[in-house]
Amino acid sequence: MYEEAVEAARHPHHYHRLHELLHTWWLKAEIYATDPDFDRTPEEILAELGEGVPLTEAIPDWQQRLRGARRR
């Protein structure tokens, strides 16, 4: 997964894939930091979210998590 994103990032029109992958991993790390029993994969999370669902609705305590991450 990571290698594919890195390779895709070599092409200007696909550079966003690496950023998206790393961002998804960061989100999952934030969730695990507050809920160690969380067991969904990033792909499952994104599939459940679909398109156009605000993070504040998808993750009820998103603002608290975001503030915590910014403090670190």
Phi and psi in radians as a Rosetta constraint file:
Dihedral C 1 N 2 CA 2 C 2 CIRCULARHARMONIC -1.124 0.35
Dihedral N 2 CA 2 C 2 N 3 CIRCULARHARMONIC -0.792 0.35
Dihedral C 2 N 3 CA 3 C 3 CIRCULARHARMONIC -1.047 0.35
Dihedral N 3 CA 3 C 3 N 4 CIRCULARHARMONIC -0.680 0.35
Dihedral C 3 N 4 CA 4 C 4 CIRCULARHARMONIC -1.129 0.35
Dihedral N 4 CA 4 C 4 N 5 CIRCULARHARMONIC -0.712 0.35
Dihedral C 4 N 5 CA 5 C 5 CIRCULARHARMONIC -1.172 0.35
Dihedral N 5 CA 5 C 5 N 6 CIRCULARHARMONIC -0.682 0.35
Dihedral C 5 N 6 CA 6 C 6 CIRCULARHARMONIC -1.124 0.35
Dihedral N 6 CA 6 C 6 N 7 CIRCULARHARMONIC -0.797 0.35
Dihedral C 6 N 7 CA 7 C 7 CIRCULARHARMONIC -1.090 0.35
Dihedral N 7 CA 7 C 7 N 8 CIRCULARHARMONIC -0.740 0.35
Dihedral C 7 N 8 CA 8 C 8 CIRCULARHARMONIC -1.110 0.35
Dihedral N 8 CA 8 C 8 N 9 CIRCULARHARMONIC -0.579 0.35
Dihedral C 8 N 9 CA 9 C 9 CIRCULARHARMONIC -1.158 0.35
Dihedral N 9 CA 9 C 9 N 10 CIRCULARHARMONIC -0.284 0.35
Dihedral C 9 N 10 CA 10 C 10 CIRCULARHARMONIC -1.214 0.35
Dihedral N 10 CA 10 C 10 N 11 CIRCULARHARMONIC -0.312 0.35
Dihedral C 10 N 11 CA 11 C 11 CIRCULARHARMONIC -1.815 0.35
Dihedral N 11 CA 11 C 11 N 12 CIRCULARHARMONIC 2.167 0.35
Dihedral C 11 N 12 CA 12 C 12 CIRCULARHARMONIC -0.880 0.35
Dihedral N 12 CA 12 C 12 N 13 CIRCULARHARMONIC -0.656 0.35
Dihedral C 12 N 13 CA 13 C 13 CIRCULARHARMONIC -1.388 0.35
Dihedral N 13 CA 13 C 13 N 14 CIRCULARHARMONIC -0.019 0.35
Dihedral C 13 N 14 CA 14 C 14 CIRCULARHARMONIC -2.163 0.35
Dihedral N 14 CA 14 C 14 N 15 CIRCULARHARMONIC 0.170 0.35
Dihedral C 14 N 15 CA 15 C 15 CIRCULARHARMONIC -1.030 0.35
Dihedral N 15 CA 15 C 15 N 16 CIRCULARHARMONIC -0.489 0.35
Dihedral C 15 N 16 CA 16 C 16 CIRCULARHARMONIC -1.156 0.35
Dihedral N 16 CA 16 C 16 N 17 CIRCULARHARMONIC -0.351 0.35
Dihedral C 16 N 17 CA 17 C 17 CIRCULARHARMONIC -1.077 0.35
Dihedral N 17 CA 17 C 17 N 18 CIRCULARHARMONIC -0.723 0.35
Dihedral C 17 N 18 CA 18 C 18 CIRCULARHARMONIC -1.146 0.35
Dihedral N 18 CA 18 C 18 N 19 CIRCULARHARMONIC -0.772 0.35
Dihedral C 18 N 19 CA 19 C 19 CIRCULARHARMONIC -1.046 0.35
Dihedral N 19 CA 19 C 19 N 20 CIRCULARHARMONIC -0.776 0.35
Dihedral C 19 N 20 CA 20 C 20 CIRCULARHARMONIC -1.098 0.35
Dihedral N 20 CA 20 C 20 N 21 CIRCULARHARMONIC -0.735 0.35
Dihedral C 20 N 21 CA 21 C 21 CIRCULARHARMONIC -1.110 0.35
Dihedral N 21 CA 21 C 21 N 22 CIRCULARHARMONIC -0.837 0.35
Dihedral C 21 N 22 CA 22 C 22 CIRCULARHARMONIC -1.124 0.35
Dihedral N 22 CA 22 C 22 N 23 CIRCULARHARMONIC -0.646 0.35
Dihedral C 22 N 23 CA 23 C 23 CIRCULARHARMONIC -1.151 0.35
Dihedral N 23 CA 23 C 23 N 24 CIRCULARHARMONIC -0.726 0.35
Dihedral C 23 N 24 CA 24 C 24 CIRCULARHARMONIC -1.107 0.35
Dihedral N 24 CA 24 C 24 N 25 CIRCULARHARMONIC -0.726 0.35
Dihedral C 24 N 25 CA 25 C 25 CIRCULARHARMONIC -1.127 0.35
Dihedral N 25 CA 25 C 25 N 26 CIRCULARHARMONIC -0.671 0.35
Dihedral C 25 N 26 CA 26 C 26 CIRCULARHARMONIC -1.102 0.35
Dihedral N 26 CA 26 C 26 N 27 CIRCULARHARMONIC -0.770 0.35
Dihedral C 26 N 27 CA 27 C 27 CIRCULARHARMONIC -1.047 0.35
Dihedral N 27 CA 27 C 27 N 28 CIRCULARHARMONIC -0.762 0.35
Dihedral C 27 N 28 CA 28 C 28 CIRCULARHARMONIC -1.131 0.35
Dihedral N 28 CA 28 C 28 N 29 CIRCULARHARMONIC -0.688 0.35
Dihedral C 28 N 29 CA 29 C 29 CIRCULARHARMONIC -1.082 0.35
Dihedral N 29 CA 29 C 29 N 30 CIRCULARHARMONIC -0.696 0.35
Dihedral C 29 N 30 CA 30 C 30 CIRCULARHARMONIC -1.103 0.35
Dihedral N 30 CA 30 C 30 N 31 CIRCULARHARMONIC -0.719 0.35
Dihedral C 30 N 31 CA 31 C 31 CIRCULARHARMONIC -1.167 0.35
Dihedral N 31 CA 31 C 31 N 32 CIRCULARHARMONIC -0.803 0.35
Dihedral C 31 N 32 CA 32 C 32 CIRCULARHARMONIC -1.082 0.35
Dihedral N 32 CA 32 C 32 N 33 CIRCULARHARMONIC -0.570 0.35
Dihedral C 32 N 33 CA 33 C 33 CIRCULARHARMONIC -1.105 0.35
Dihedral N 33 CA 33 C 33 N 34 CIRCULARHARMONIC -0.531 0.35
Dihedral C 33 N 34 CA 34 C 34 CIRCULARHARMONIC -1.839 0.35
Dihedral N 34 CA 34 C 34 N 35 CIRCULARHARMONIC -0.279 0.35
Dihedral C 34 N 35 CA 35 C 35 CIRCULARHARMONIC -2.518 0.35
Dihedral N 35 CA 35 C 35 N 36 CIRCULARHARMONIC 1.459 0.35
Dihedral C 35 N 36 CA 36 C 36 CIRCULARHARMONIC -1.061 0.35
Dihedral N 36 CA 36 C 36 N 37 CIRCULARHARMONIC -0.320 0.35
Dihedral C 36 N 37 CA 37 C 37 CIRCULARHARMONIC -1.520 0.35
Dihedral N 37 CA 37 C 37 N 38 CIRCULARHARMONIC -0.012 0.35
Dihedral C 37 N 38 CA 38 C 38 CIRCULARHARMONIC -1.100 0.35
Dihedral N 38 CA 38 C 38 N 39 CIRCULARHARMONIC 2.231 0.35
Dihedral C 38 N 39 CA 39 C 39 CIRCULARHARMONIC -2.235 0.35
Dihedral N 39 CA 39 C 39 N 40 CIRCULARHARMONIC 0.276 0.35
Dihedral C 39 N 40 CA 40 C 40 CIRCULARHARMONIC -1.574 0.35
Dihedral N 40 CA 40 C 40 N 41 CIRCULARHARMONIC 2.585 0.35
Dihedral C 40 N 41 CA 41 C 41 CIRCULARHARMONIC -1.435 0.35
Dihedral N 41 CA 41 C 41 N 42 CIRCULARHARMONIC 2.789 0.35
Dihedral C 41 N 42 CA 42 C 42 CIRCULARHARMONIC -0.970 0.35
Dihedral N 42 CA 42 C 42 N 43 CIRCULARHARMONIC -0.630 0.35
Dihedral C 42 N 43 CA 43 C 43 CIRCULARHARMONIC -1.138 0.35
Dihedral N 43 CA 43 C 43 N 44 CIRCULARHARMONIC -0.699 0.35
Dihedral C 43 N 44 CA 44 C 44 CIRCULARHARMONIC -1.143 0.35
Dihedral N 44 CA 44 C 44 N 45 CIRCULARHARMONIC -0.715 0.35
Dihedral C 44 N 45 CA 45 C 45 CIRCULARHARMONIC -1.068 0.35
Dihedral N 45 CA 45 C 45 N 46 CIRCULARHARMONIC -0.861 0.35
Dihedral C 45 N 46 CA 46 C 46 CIRCULARHARMONIC -1.129 0.35
Dihedral N 46 CA 46 C 46 N 47 CIRCULARHARMONIC -0.645 0.35
Dihedral C 46 N 47 CA 47 C 47 CIRCULARHARMONIC -1.128 0.35
Dihedral N 47 CA 47 C 47 N 48 CIRCULARHARMONIC -0.682 0.35
Dihedral C 47 N 48 CA 48 C 48 CIRCULARHARMONIC -1.215 0.35
Dihedral N 48 CA 48 C 48 N 49 CIRCULARHARMONIC -0.586 0.35
Dihedral C 48 N 49 CA 49 C 49 CIRCULARHARMONIC -1.246 0.35
Dihedral N 49 CA 49 C 49 N 50 CIRCULARHARMONIC -0.635 0.35
Dihedral C 49 N 50 CA 50 C 50 CIRCULARHARMONIC 1.166 0.35
Dihedral N 50 CA 50 C 50 N 51 CIRCULARHARMONIC -2.718 0.35
Dihedral C 50 N 51 CA 51 C 51 CIRCULARHARMONIC -1.885 0.35
Dihedral N 51 CA 51 C 51 N 52 CIRCULARHARMONIC 2.483 0.35
Dihedral C 51 N 52 CA 52 C 52 CIRCULARHARMONIC 1.445 0.35
Dihedral N 52 CA 52 C 52 N 53 CIRCULARHARMONIC 0.179 0.35
Dihedral C 52 N 53 CA 53 C 53 CIRCULARHARMONIC -1.608 0.35
Dihedral N 53 CA 53 C 53 N 54 CIRCULARHARMONIC 2.083 0.35
Dihedral C 53 N 54 CA 54 C 54 CIRCULARHARMONIC -1.134 0.35
Dihedral N 54 CA 54 C 54 N 55 CIRCULARHARMONIC 2.506 0.35
Dihedral C 54 N 55 CA 55 C 55 CIRCULARHARMONIC -0.999 0.35
Dihedral N 55 CA 55 C 55 N 56 CIRCULARHARMONIC -0.562 0.35
Dihedral C 55 N 56 CA 56 C 56 CIRCULARHARMONIC -1.130 0.35
Dihedral N 56 CA 56 C 56 N 57 CIRCULARHARMONIC -0.434 0.35
Dihedral C 56 N 57 CA 57 C 57 CIRCULARHARMONIC -1.559 0.35
Dihedral N 57 CA 57 C 57 N 58 CIRCULARHARMONIC -0.667 0.35
Dihedral C 57 N 58 CA 58 C 58 CIRCULARHARMONIC -1.249 0.35
Dihedral N 58 CA 58 C 58 N 59 CIRCULARHARMONIC -0.635 0.35
Dihedral C 58 N 59 CA 59 C 59 CIRCULARHARMONIC -2.163 0.35
Dihedral N 59 CA 59 C 59 N 60 CIRCULARHARMONIC 1.733 0.35
Dihedral C 59 N 60 CA 60 C 60 CIRCULARHARMONIC -0.910 0.35
Dihedral N 60 CA 60 C 60 N 61 CIRCULARHARMONIC -0.659 0.35
Dihedral C 60 N 61 CA 61 C 61 CIRCULARHARMONIC -1.759 0.35
Dihedral N 61 CA 61 C 61 N 62 CIRCULARHARMONIC 0.534 0.35
Dihedral C 61 N 62 CA 62 C 62 CIRCULARHARMONIC -0.976 0.35
Dihedral N 62 CA 62 C 62 N 63 CIRCULARHARMONIC -0.794 0.35
Dihedral C 62 N 63 CA 63 C 63 CIRCULARHARMONIC -1.068 0.35
Dihedral N 63 CA 63 C 63 N 64 CIRCULARHARMONIC -0.699 0.35
Dihedral C 63 N 64 CA 64 C 64 CIRCULARHARMONIC -1.131 0.35
Dihedral N 64 CA 64 C 64 N 65 CIRCULARHARMONIC -0.767 0.35
Dihedral C 64 N 65 CA 65 C 65 CIRCULARHARMONIC -1.086 0.35
Dihedral N 65 CA 65 C 65 N 66 CIRCULARHARMONIC -0.734 0.35
Dihedral C 65 N 66 CA 66 C 66 CIRCULARHARMONIC -1.120 0.35
Dihedral N 66 CA 66 C 66 N 67 CIRCULARHARMONIC -0.768 0.35
Dihedral C 66 N 67 CA 67 C 67 CIRCULARHARMONIC -1.071 0.35
Dihedral N 67 CA 67 C 67 N 68 CIRCULARHARMONIC -0.744 0.35
Dihedral C 67 N 68 CA 68 C 68 CIRCULARHARMONIC -1.073 0.35
Dihedral N 68 CA 68 C 68 N 69 CIRCULARHARMONIC -0.734 0.35
Dihedral C 68 N 69 CA 69 C 69 CIRCULARHARMONIC -1.169 0.35
Dihedral N 69 CA 69 C 69 N 70 CIRCULARHARMONIC -0.638 0.35
Dihedral C 69 N 70 CA 70 C 70 CIRCULARHARMONIC -1.224 0.35
Dihedral N 70 CA 70 C 70 N 71 CIRCULARHARMONIC -0.510 0.35
Dihedral C 70 N 71 CA 71 C 71 CIRCULARHARMONIC -1.243 0.35
Dihedral N 71 CA 71 C 71 N 72 CIRCULARHARMONIC -0.470 0.35
